[in-house]
Amino acid sequence: MSAETAALLRERLAVLEPQSLDIEDESHLHAGHAGARDGGHYKITIVAATFAGHNTVKRHRLVHDAVGDLMRGRIHALSIRAFSPDEV
């Protein structure tokens, strides 16, 4: 995993005040894929009180808003598993 991209993800997602955050680089699974040249494929699992009372679509929007411009460069694909603390 690009340590720099992971650090940027952690920095950006801090606004959601995660209780836990796991970041996996899955770029190697997409070798040869056209988008793999321009950005990595990442999977995150995040637990934050911010997600309580929100559906999956709203949770993903919150994550994408926090990640921002990383999605237009460093990250080609982002798989998100977002939970509130009472769901784990």
N, CA, C and O atoms as a Tinker XYZ file with bonds, in Angstrom:
   352  protein
     1  N      0.857000   -1.171000    0.000000    73     2
     2  CA     0.000000    0.000000    0.000000    64     1     3
     3  C      0.895000    1.222000    0.000000    63     2     4     5
     4  O      1.920000    1.280000    0.680000    81     3
     5  N      0.484000    2.162000   -0.761000    73     3     6
     6  CA     1.204000    3.424000   -0.712000    64     5     7
     7  C      1.009000    4.015000    0.679000    63     6     8     9
     8  O     -0.104000    4.373000    1.065000    81     7
     9  N      2.091000    4.111000    1.415000    73     7    10
    10  CA     2.019000    4.652000    2.777000    64     9    11
    11  C      1.484000    6.086000    2.748000    63    10    12    13
    12  O      0.765000    6.513000    3.651000    81    11
    13  N      1.842000    6.807000    1.709000    73    11    14
    14  CA     1.384000    8.191000    1.594000    64    13    15
    15  C     -0.126000    8.259000    1.368000    63    14    16    17
    16  O     -0.805000    9.086000    1.976000    81    15
    17  N     -0.656000    7.396000    0.498000    73    15    18
    18  CA    -2.096000    7.381000    0.250000    64    17    19
    19  C     -2.851000    6.947000    1.497000    63    18    20    21
    20  O     -3.885000    7.529000    1.826000    81    19
    21  N     -2.352000    5.931000    2.198000    73    19    22
    22  CA    -2.995000    5.477000    3.432000    64    21    23
    23  C     -3.012000    6.591000    4.475000    63    22    24    25
    24  O     -4.013000    6.785000    5.165000    81    23
    25  N     -1.911000    7.318000    4.589000    73    23    26
    26  CA    -1.841000    8.425000    5.544000    64    25    27
    27  C     -2.837000    9.525000    5.170000    63    26    28    29
    28  O     -3.488000   10.102000    6.041000    81    27
    29  N     -2.949000    9.806000    3.887000    73    27    30
    30  CA    -3.913000   10.808000    3.437000    64    29    31
    31  C     -5.349000   10.359000    3.712000    63    30    32    33
    32  O     -6.183000   11.160000    4.133000    81    31
    33  N     -5.634000    9.081000    3.474000    73    31    34
    34  CA    -6.968000    8.547000    3.774000    64    33    35
    35  C     -7.277000    8.706000    5.260000    63    34    36    37
    36  O     -8.352000    9.183000    5.626000    81    35
    37  N     -6.346000    8.310000    6.109000    73    35    38
    38  CA    -6.542000    8.438000    7.564000    64    37    39
    39  C     -6.764000    9.902000    7.965000    63    38    40    41
    40  O     -7.630000   10.213000    8.783000    81    39
    41  N     -5.977000   10.774000    7.380000    73    39    42
    42  CA    -6.088000   12.205000    7.678000    64    41    43
    43  C     -7.456000   12.742000    7.276000    63    42    44    45
    44  O     -8.102000   13.450000    8.048000    81    43
    45  N     -7.894000   12.405000    6.072000    73    43    46
    46  CA    -9.179000   12.904000    5.570000    64    45    47
    47  C    -10.359000   12.317000    6.349000    63    46    48    49
    48  O    -11.327000   13.018000    6.642000    81    47
    49  N    -10.268000   11.013000    6.684000    73    47    50
    50  CA   -11.372000   10.348000    7.367000    64    49    51
    51  C    -11.448000   10.702000    8.854000    63    50    52    53
    52  O    -12.434000   10.376000    9.516000    81    51
    53  N    -10.428000   11.358000    9.377000    73    51    54
    54  CA   -10.426000   11.766000   10.786000    64    53    55
    55  C    -11.595000   12.692000   11.107000    63    54    56    57
    56  O    -12.058000   12.731000   12.246000    81    55
    57  N    -12.071000   13.432000   10.121000    73    55    58
    58  CA   -13.201000   14.338000   10.310000    64    57    59
    59  C    -14.452000   13.569000   10.761000    63    58    60    61
    60  O    -15.340000   14.146000   11.389000    81    59
    61  N    -14.522000   12.275000   10.444000    73    59    62
    62  CA   -15.658000   11.439000   10.841000    64    61    63
    63  C    -15.478000   10.858000   12.245000    63    62    64    65
    64  O    -16.352000   10.151000   12.746000    81    63
    65  N    -14.356000   11.155000   12.867000    73    63    66
    66  CA   -14.031000   10.690000   14.215000    64    65    67
    67  C    -14.206000    9.181000   14.367000    63    66    68    69
    68  O    -14.975000    8.726000   15.213000    81    67
    69  N    -13.500000    8.412000   13.555000    73    67    70
    70  CA   -13.660000    6.957000   13.606000    64    69    71
    71  C    -13.146000    6.350000   14.914000    63    70    72    73
    72  O    -12.116000    6.758000   15.449000    81    71
    73  N    -13.890000    5.371000   15.405000    73    71    74
    74  CA   -13.433000    4.590000   16.556000    64    73    75
    75  C    -12.447000    3.532000   16.085000    63    74    76    77
    76  O    -11.540000    3.132000   16.815000    81    75
    77  N    -12.645000    3.089000   14.851000    73    75    78
    78  CA   -11.682000    2.189000   14.224000    64    77    79
    79  C    -11.712000    2.419000   12.720000    63    78    80    81
    80  O    -12.730000    2.804000   12.145000    81    79
    81  N    -10.561000    2.170000   12.104000    73    79    82
    82  CA   -10.423000    2.358000   10.664000    64    81    83
    83  C     -9.390000    1.368000   10.152000    63    82    84    85
    84  O     -8.244000    1.366000   10.602000    81    83
    85  N     -9.797000    0.527000    9.211000    73    83    86
    86  CA    -8.894000   -0.434000    8.589000    64    85    87
    87  C     -8.841000   -0.107000    7.101000    63    86    88    89
    88  O     -9.876000    0.047000    6.453000    81    87
    89  N     -7.634000   -0.003000    6.570000    73    87    90
    90  CA    -7.439000    0.312000    5.152000    64    89    91
    91  C     -6.644000   -0.818000    4.514000    63    90    92    93
    92  O     -5.564000   -1.175000    4.984000    81    91
    93  N     -7.192000   -1.376000    3.439000    73    91    94
    94  CA    -6.500000   -2.430000    2.694000    64    93    95
    95  C     -6.275000   -1.967000    1.265000    63    94    96    97
    96  O     -7.179000   -1.427000    0.628000    81    95
    97  N     -5.067000   -2.181000    0.767000    73    95    98
    98  CA    -4.743000   -1.878000   -0.616000    64    97    99
    99  C     -4.999000   -3.141000   -1.428000    63    98   100   101
   100  O     -4.324000   -4.152000   -1.238000    81    99
   101  N     -5.972000   -3.085000   -2.331000    73    99   102
   102  CA    -6.307000   -4.228000   -3.180000    64   101   103
   103  C     -5.860000   -4.007000   -4.618000    63   102   104   105
   104  O     -6.331000   -4.687000   -5.530000    81   103
   105  N     -4.967000   -3.073000   -4.818000    73   103   106
   106  CA    -4.521000   -2.728000   -6.170000    64   105   107
   107  C     -3.944000   -3.925000   -6.907000    63   106   108   109
   108  O     -4.137000   -4.064000   -8.115000    81   107
   109  N     -3.239000   -4.789000   -6.192000    73   107   110
   110  CA    -2.622000   -5.951000   -6.826000    64   109   111
   111  C     -3.659000   -6.899000   -7.432000    63   110   112   113
   112  O     -3.345000   -7.656000   -8.351000    81   111
   113  N     -4.887000   -6.859000   -6.926000    73   111   114
   114  CA    -5.951000   -7.711000   -7.466000    64   113   115
   115  C     -6.485000   -7.194000   -8.795000    63   114   116   117
   116  O     -7.229000   -7.887000   -9.490000    81   115
   117  N     -6.103000   -5.984000   -9.137000    73   115   118
   118  CA    -6.621000   -5.342000  -10.349000    64   117   119
   119  C     -5.517000   -5.030000  -11.355000    63   118   120   121
   120  O     -5.677000   -4.167000  -12.218000    81   119
   121  N     -4.422000   -5.724000  -11.238000    73   119   122
   122  CA    -3.302000   -5.515000  -12.171000    64   121   123
   123  C     -3.799000   -5.719000  -13.596000    63   122   124   125
   124  O     -4.487000   -6.698000  -13.887000    81   123
   125  N     -3.454000   -4.805000  -14.468000    73   123   126
   126  CA    -3.878000   -4.887000  -15.857000    64   125   127
   127  C     -5.165000   -4.138000  -16.134000    63   126   128   129
   128  O     -5.480000   -3.857000  -17.290000    81   127
   129  N     -5.908000   -3.812000  -15.102000    73   127   130
   130  CA    -7.142000   -3.048000  -15.242000    64   129   131
   131  C     -6.771000   -1.618000  -15.622000    63   130   132   133
   132  O     -5.843000   -1.049000  -15.047000    81   131
   133  N     -7.469000   -1.042000  -16.564000    73   131   134
   134  CA    -7.118000    0.277000  -17.079000    64   133   135
   135  C     -6.997000    1.325000  -15.975000    63   134   136   137
   136  O     -6.067000    2.131000  -15.995000    81   135
   137  N     -7.909000    1.326000  -15.023000    73   135   138
   138  CA    -7.882000    2.320000  -13.960000    64   137   139
   139  C     -6.756000    2.132000  -12.974000    63   138   140   141
   140  O     -6.409000    3.058000  -12.241000    81   139
   141  N     -6.178000    0.936000  -12.945000    73   139   142
   142  CA    -5.106000    0.650000  -11.986000    64   141   143
   143  C     -3.867000    1.492000  -12.266000    63   142   144   145
   144  O     -3.038000    1.683000  -11.376000    81   143
   145  N     -3.733000    1.990000  -13.477000    73   143   146
   146  CA    -2.581000    2.835000  -13.810000    64   145   147
   147  C     -2.671000    4.206000  -13.148000    63   146   148   149
   148  O     -1.654000    4.802000  -12.793000    81   147
   149  N     -3.892000    4.698000  -12.987000    73   147   150
   150  CA    -4.084000    6.071000  -12.539000    64   149   151
   151  C     -4.385000    6.214000  -11.047000    63   150   152   153
   152  O     -4.323000    7.321000  -10.512000    81   151
   153  N     -4.702000    5.140000  -10.387000    73   151   154
   154  CA    -5.018000    5.219000   -8.964000    64   153   155
   155  C     -5.219000    3.836000   -8.396000    63   154   156   157
   156  O     -5.479000    2.883000   -9.131000    81   155
   157  N     -5.098000    3.726000   -7.087000    73   155   158
   158  CA    -5.197000    2.436000   -6.437000    64   157   159
   159  C     -6.625000    2.019000   -6.132000    63   158   160   161
   160  O     -7.565000    2.811000   -6.203000    81   159
   161  N     -6.749000    0.749000   -5.792000    73   159   162
   162  CA    -8.018000    0.164000   -5.367000    64   161   163
   163  C     -7.893000   -0.106000   -3.871000    63   162   164   165
   164  O     -7.003000   -0.840000   -3.442000    81   163
   165  N     -8.773000    0.483000   -3.086000    73   163   166
   166  CA    -8.696000    0.366000   -1.632000    64   165   167
   167  C    -10.018000   -0.122000   -1.052000    63   166   168   169
   168  O    -11.091000    0.114000   -1.607000    81   167
   169  N     -9.906000   -0.808000    0.079000    73   167   170
   170  CA   -11.074000   -1.250000    0.835000    64   169   171
   171  C    -10.922000   -0.682000    2.238000    63   170   172   173
   172  O     -9.882000   -0.851000    2.874000    81   171
   173  N    -11.965000   -0.005000    2.720000    73   171   174
   174  CA   -11.913000    0.493000    4.087000    64   173   175
   175  C    -13.071000   -0.078000    4.892000    63   174   176   177
   176  O    -14.167000   -0.301000    4.377000    81   175
   177  N    -12.796000   -0.305000    6.154000    73   175   178
   178  CA   -13.825000   -0.641000    7.131000    64   177   179
   179  C    -13.692000    0.412000    8.213000    63   178   180   181
   180  O    -12.638000    0.558000    8.832000    81   179
   181  N    -14.769000    1.140000    8.431000    73   179   182
   182  CA   -14.742000    2.268000    9.361000    64   181   183
   183  C    -15.930000    2.175000   10.318000    63   182   184   185
   184  O    -17.057000    1.891000    9.913000    81   183
   185  N    -15.647000    2.420000   11.583000    73   183   186
   186  CA   -16.682000    2.453000   12.614000    64   185   187
   187  C    -16.664000    3.850000   13.222000    63   186   188   189
   188  O    -15.637000    4.312000   13.720000    81   187
   189  N    -17.824000    4.520000   13.176000    73   187   190
   190  CA   -17.910000    5.882000   13.703000    64   189   191
   191  C    -19.340000    6.176000   14.153000    63   190   192   193
   192  O    -20.304000    5.761000   13.510000    81   191
   193  N    -19.458000    6.893000   15.258000    73   191   194
   194  CA   -20.778000    7.280000   15.765000    64   193   195
   195  C    -21.519000    8.155000   14.746000    63   194   196   197
   196  O    -22.748000    8.206000   14.751000    81   195
   197  N    -20.790000    8.827000   13.895000    73   195   198
   198  CA   -21.366000    9.681000   12.853000    64   197   199
   199  C    -22.358000    8.923000   11.974000    63   198   200   201
   200  O    -23.288000    9.520000   11.431000    81   199
   201  N    -22.164000    7.608000   11.831000    73   199   202
   202  CA   -23.007000    6.823000   10.935000    64   201   203
   203  C    -24.336000    6.392000   11.557000    63   202   204   205
   204  O    -25.224000    5.924000   10.845000    81   203
   205  N    -24.482000    6.542000   12.858000    73   203   206
   206  CA   -25.709000    6.112000   13.532000    64   205   207
   207  C    -26.924000    6.820000   12.930000    63   206   208   209
   208  O    -26.925000    8.037000   12.750000    81   207
   209  N    -27.938000    6.045000   12.629000    73   207   210
   210  CA   -29.171000    6.596000   12.087000    64   209   211
   211  C    -29.159000    6.878000   10.599000    63   210   212   213
   212  O    -30.156000    7.347000   10.050000    81   211
   213  N    -28.032000    6.598000    9.927000    73   211   214
   214  CA   -27.936000    6.849000    8.489000    64   213   215
   215  C    -27.927000    5.534000    7.714000    63   214   216   217
   216  O    -27.390000    4.527000    8.177000    81   215
   217  N    -28.526000    5.562000    6.536000    73   215   218
   218  CA   -28.510000    4.375000    5.677000    64   217   219
   219  C    -27.161000    4.273000    4.958000    63   218   220   221
   220  O    -26.313000    5.158000    5.067000    81   219
   221  N    -26.989000    3.183000    4.229000    73   219   222
   222  CA   -25.724000    2.914000    3.547000    64   221   223
   223  C    -25.347000    4.020000    2.572000    63   222   224   225
   224  O    -24.186000    4.428000    2.528000    81   223
   225  N    -26.292000    4.508000    1.800000    73   223   226
   226  CA   -26.000000    5.551000    0.812000    64   225   227
   227  C    -25.479000    6.809000    1.503000    63   226   228   229
   228  O    -24.493000    7.391000    1.050000    81   227
   229  N    -26.108000    7.233000    2.570000    73   227   230
   230  CA   -25.676000    8.434000    3.299000    64   229   231
   231  C    -24.288000    8.216000    3.904000    63   230   232   233
   232  O    -23.458000    9.125000    3.882000    81   231
   233  N    -24.028000    7.032000    4.440000    73   231   234
   234  CA   -22.719000    6.729000    5.014000    64   233   235
   235  C    -21.630000    6.812000    3.951000    63   234   236   237
   236  O    -20.558000    7.370000    4.188000    81   235
   237  N    -21.914000    6.255000    2.783000    73   235   238
   238  CA   -20.931000    6.300000    1.690000    64   237   239
   239  C    -20.700000    7.735000    1.226000    63   238   240   241
   240  O    -19.574000    8.108000    0.898000    81   239
   241  N    -21.750000    8.532000    1.198000    73   239   242
   242  CA   -21.593000    9.943000    0.822000    64   241   243
   243  C    -20.708000   10.676000    1.822000    63   242   244   245
   244  O    -19.872000   11.492000    1.434000    81   243
   245  N    -20.889000   10.388000    3.101000    73   243   246
   246  CA   -20.056000   11.015000    4.127000    64   245   247
   247  C    -18.586000   10.652000    3.925000    63   246   248   249
   248  O    -17.702000   11.500000    4.050000    81   247
   249  N    -18.338000    9.387000    3.615000    73   247   250
   250  CA   -16.954000    8.947000    3.368000    64   249   251
   251  C    -16.398000    9.624000    2.121000    63   250   252   253
   252  O    -15.283000   10.145000    2.148000    81   251
   253  N    -17.155000    9.623000    1.036000    73   251   254
   254  CA   -16.681000   10.239000   -0.209000    64   253   255
   255  C    -16.451000   11.741000   -0.032000    63   254   256   257
   256  O    -15.493000   12.290000   -0.577000    81   255
   257  N    -17.317000   12.399000    0.717000    73   255   258
   258  CA   -17.121000   13.836000    0.977000    64   257   259
   259  C    -15.824000   14.058000    1.747000    63   258   260   261
   260  O    -15.089000   15.006000    1.471000    81   259
   261  N    -15.544000   13.188000    2.709000    73   259   262
   262  CA   -14.322000   13.330000    3.507000    64   261   263
   263  C    -13.069000   13.050000    2.674000    63   262   264   265
   264  O    -12.056000   13.736000    2.817000    81   263
   265  N    -13.143000   12.050000    1.814000    73   263   266
   266  CA   -11.982000   11.656000    0.996000    64   265   267
   267  C    -11.709000   12.697000   -0.088000    63   266   268   269
   268  O    -10.558000   12.956000   -0.440000    81   267
   269  N    -12.774000   13.282000   -0.607000    73   267   270
   270  CA   -12.651000   14.392000   -1.550000    64   269   271
   271  C    -11.858000   14.082000   -2.806000    63   270   272   273
   272  O    -12.108000   13.087000   -3.486000    81   271
   273  N    -10.892000   14.954000   -3.107000    73   271   274
   274  CA   -10.164000   14.892000   -4.364000    64   273   275
   275  C     -9.249000   13.675000   -4.500000    63   274   276   277
   276  O     -8.717000   13.434000   -5.584000    81   275
   277  N     -9.054000   12.910000   -3.439000    73   275   278
   278  CA    -8.260000   11.680000   -3.579000    64   277   279
   279  C     -8.923000   10.720000   -4.566000    63   278   280   281
   280  O     -8.252000    9.902000   -5.195000    81   279
   281  N    -10.247000   10.830000   -4.692000    73   279   282
   282  CA   -10.991000    9.961000   -5.617000    64   281   283
   283  C    -10.751000   10.336000   -7.073000    63   282   284   285
   284  O    -11.106000    9.570000   -7.970000    81   283
   285  N    -10.169000   11.471000   -7.320000    73   283   286
   286  CA    -9.907000   11.891000   -8.697000    64   285   287
   287  C     -8.437000   11.747000   -9.071000    63   286   288   289
   288  O     -7.977000   12.334000  -10.050000    81   287
   289  N     -7.715000   10.975000   -8.298000    73   287   290
   290  CA    -6.295000   10.830000   -8.606000    64   289   291
   291  C     -5.684000    9.598000   -7.974000    63   290   292   293
   292  O     -5.461000    8.594000   -8.650000    81   291
   293  N     -5.417000    9.668000   -6.701000    73   291   294
   294  CA    -4.725000    8.578000   -6.009000    64   293   295
   295  C     -5.571000    7.317000   -5.868000    63   294   296   297
   296  O     -5.040000    6.209000   -5.793000    81   295
   297  N     -6.904000    7.495000   -5.832000    73   295   298
   298  CA    -7.798000    6.356000   -5.637000    64   297   299
   299  C     -8.694000    6.203000   -6.854000    63   298   300   301
   300  O     -9.410000    7.126000   -7.242000    81   299
   301  N     -8.638000    5.012000   -7.449000    73   299   302
   302  CA    -9.506000    4.711000   -8.586000    64   301   303
   303  C    -10.804000    4.079000   -8.099000    63   302   304   305
   304  O    -11.880000    4.375000   -8.619000    81   303
   305  N    -10.700000    3.204000   -7.096000    73   303   306
   306  CA   -11.872000    2.510000   -6.574000    64   305   307
   307  C    -11.764000    2.409000   -5.055000    63   306   308   309
   308  O    -10.690000    2.163000   -4.506000    81   307
   309  N    -12.908000    2.606000   -4.386000    73   307   310
   310  CA   -12.941000    2.549000   -2.934000    64   309   311
   311  C    -14.132000    1.718000   -2.497000    63   310   312   313
   312  O    -15.283000    2.088000   -2.733000    81   311
   313  N    -13.847000    0.598000   -1.862000    73   311   314
   314  CA   -14.881000   -0.252000   -1.287000    64   313   315
   315  C    -15.054000    0.179000    0.166000    63   314   316   317
   316  O    -14.080000    0.288000    0.912000    81   315
   317  N    -16.300000    0.423000    0.560000    73   315   318
   318  CA   -16.567000    0.985000    1.886000    64   317   319
   319  C    -17.477000    0.068000    2.695000    63   318   320   321
   320  O    -18.538000   -0.349000    2.229000    81   319
   321  N    -17.043000   -0.236000    3.911000    73   319   322
   322  CA   -17.894000   -0.889000    4.906000    64   321   323
   323  C    -17.924000    0.076000    6.073000    63   322   324   325
   324  O    -16.920000    0.256000    6.762000    81   323
   325  N    -19.085000    0.704000    6.300000    73   323   326
   326  CA   -19.219000    1.744000    7.321000    64   325   327
   327  C    -20.273000    1.324000    8.349000    63   326   328   329
   328  O    -21.403000    0.982000    8.000000    81   327
   329  N    -19.880000    1.358000    9.610000    73   327   330
   330  CA   -20.752000    0.917000   10.695000    64   329   331
   331  C    -20.808000    1.959000   11.806000    63   330   332   333
   332  O    -19.872000    2.733000   12.002000    81   331
   333  N    -21.911000    1.960000   12.520000    73   331   334
   334  CA   -21.981000    2.725000   13.770000    64   333   335
   335  C    -21.479000    1.783000   14.872000    63   334   336   337
   336  O    -21.486000    0.566000   14.686000    81   335
   337  N    -21.054000    2.318000   15.995000    73   335   338
   338  CA   -20.499000    1.471000   17.051000    64   337   339
   339  C    -21.433000    0.358000   17.540000    63   338   340   341
   340  O    -20.970000   -0.725000   17.898000    81   339
   341  N    -22.736000    0.619000   17.555000    73   339   342
   342  CA   -23.665000   -0.403000   18.043000    64   341   343
   343  C    -23.892000   -1.534000   17.026000    63   342   344   345
   344  O    -24.580000   -2.505000   17.337000    81   343
   345  N    -23.335000   -1.422000   15.841000    73   343   346
   346  CA   -23.484000   -2.453000   14.818000    64   345   347
   347  C    -22.318000   -3.437000   14.792000    63   346   348   349
   348  O    -22.347000   -4.419000   14.051000    81   347
   349  N    -21.305000   -3.175000   15.591000    73   347   350
   350  CA   -20.141000   -4.083000   15.602000    64   349   351
   351  C    -20.000000   -4.777000   16.939000    63   350   352
   352  O    -19.081000   -5.573000   17.128000    81   351
